């Protein structure tokens, strides 16, 4: 959606698909703020119900920590979740 005007975006500037158990379950718009060492999750949108949401969030957090580490970030900041209740990190 980076080519769509900001006011018309549904998922975010640089939205990527999330696969879980071999199916597309969510979309994520993440950005590394290396200066402040924060990985910002601007929007996490769940596409469909996930049977064990807590397990999904646990695995997602582990992967986000790897992404944050790769980008030199110490913190993960979640701004918006849609399609399901947000995680309790």
C-alpha positions as CSV (number, residue, x, y, z in Angstrom):
1,X,0.0,0.0,0.0
2,X,3.0,2.3,-0.2
3,X,1.7,3.6,-3.5
4,X,-1.8,4.3,-2.1
5,X,-2.5,7.7,-0.6
6,X,-2.2,7.6,3.3
7,X,-5.9,8.2,3.8
8,X,-6.9,5.3,1.6
9,X,-4.5,2.7,3.1
10,X,-6.2,-0.1,5.0
11,X,-3.3,-2.1,6.4
12,X,-0.3,0.3,6.3
13,X,2.6,1.7,4.3
14,X,4.6,-1.5,3.9
15,X,2.3,-4.3,4.8
16,X,3.6,-7.8,4.7
17,X,1.8,-11.2,5.0
18,X,2.1,-13.4,8.0
19,X,2.0,-17.1,7.6
20,X,1.1,-19.5,10.4
21,X,0.5,-23.2,10.1
22,X,0.9,-23.0,6.3
23,X,-1.8,-20.4,5.8
24,X,-2.1,-16.6,5.5
25,X,-3.5,-15.4,8.9
26,X,-2.5,-11.8,9.2
27,X,-0.8,-8.7,7.8
28,X,1.8,-6.6,9.5
29,X,3.1,-3.1,9.0
30,X,6.5,-2.9,10.8
31,X,9.2,-0.2,10.8
32,X,12.5,-0.1,12.5
33,X,13.5,3.1,14.2
34,X,17.2,2.4,14.6
35,X,18.0,5.8,16.1
36,X,15.7,5.1,19.1
37,X,16.2,1.3,18.9
38,X,12.5,0.7,18.6
39,X,10.7,-1.7,16.2
40,X,7.3,-0.2,15.6
41,X,4.4,-2.4,14.7
42,X,2.1,0.2,13.2
43,X,-0.7,-2.3,12.4
44,X,-1.2,-6.0,13.0
45,X,-4.4,-7.1,11.1
46,X,-5.6,-10.7,11.7
47,X,-7.4,-12.0,8.6
48,X,-9.3,-14.8,10.2
49,X,-9.9,-16.4,13.6
50,X,-6.9,-18.3,15.0
51,X,-7.7,-21.3,17.1
52,X,-5.1,-20.6,19.8
53,X,-4.5,-16.9,19.7
54,X,-2.2,-16.9,22.8
55,X,0.1,-19.5,21.1
56,X,0.1,-17.5,17.8
57,X,1.0,-14.3,19.7
58,X,3.8,-16.1,21.6
59,X,5.3,-17.4,18.3
60,X,4.8,-14.0,16.7
61,X,6.6,-12.2,19.6
62,X,9.6,-14.6,19.3
63,X,9.9,-13.8,15.6
64,X,9.4,-10.1,16.2
65,X,12.3,-10.2,18.8
66,X,14.5,-11.8,16.1
67,X,13.5,-9.0,13.6
68,X,14.1,-6.4,16.2
69,X,17.5,-7.9,17.1
70,X,18.5,-8.0,13.4
71,X,17.6,-4.3,13.0
72,X,19.5,-3.3,16.2
73,X,16.3,-2.6,18.1
74,X,15.8,-3.2,21.8
75,X,12.0,-2.5,22.1
76,X,8.9,-3.6,20.2
77,X,6.1,-1.1,20.2
78,X,2.7,-2.3,19.1
79,X,0.4,0.6,18.0
80,X,-2.7,-1.1,16.5
81,X,-4.3,-4.5,16.2
82,X,-7.5,-5.3,14.2
83,X,-9.4,-8.4,13.5
84,X,-8.9,-9.9,17.0
85,X,-8.1,-8.9,20.6
86,X,-4.5,-7.7,20.9
87,X,-1.7,-9.5,22.7
88,X,-0.8,-9.0,26.3
89,X,3.0,-8.5,26.0
